[in-house]
Structures are given as structure tokens and as C-alpha cells.
Amino acid sequence: MSRAAELKVFLDNGHVAIDNNPAENAIRPNVIGRKNWLFSVSEAGAKANAICLSLAETAKANGIDFYQYLVKLITELPTLPIHQQPEILHNYMPWSENIQTTCAK
């Protein structure tokens, strides 16, 4: 069965992309990361890696500079009474006004 017509559809419709490079580029970090995750050594290492990647992707999705965000978290969170007042953590979410003003790209 020939798929020539389906493969040439971009010739008739300018809205159809000639390749799928944007889709491949979007998943490339996950594929590269998958190879790195093999070397997490332990379940705890894999969990730590997942937490770091989650932080990085959430920061990126919210337009936050990840390095600045990480520095802010590491320097400020240890000095806060988050065990007594866990609601303080809302001020440190990437979408919070506090983080948006201090760590935006």
C-alpha cells in the first residue's frame, strides 16, 4: 500500500510542516535524561533526580531563571519555620508573586 499521497500533503497545504523536528526537539531532553537516570544508583538517587527535574521544569514553565530560583530556595528555606507554618511554602512556588518578581528571566 503506497503512502505517497500522505507523505506529499505538505505540498498542497502550507500549514502542514515538512518534518516533525519541533516534536522531536520537545522530547529530546527526556530521552537524554532517560540515559542519565540509569546511573541514579539507588531508589533514593532516582527520587532526588526526579525532584530536581520537576523543580527545573516547573521553573521553566513559569518563566523563572532556575539558577536564581534554586539559590533563593537553598538560602531562604532553611531559615524559615516551614514545619510550624507550612503555608509559607506557597510564597516559594514558581508561580508566586514573590518568586515571579525576584527570579523571573
Helices and strands as residue ranges (DSSP letters): H 4-7, H 9-12, H 21-37, H 43-61, H 66-76, G 77-79, G 86-92, H 97-103
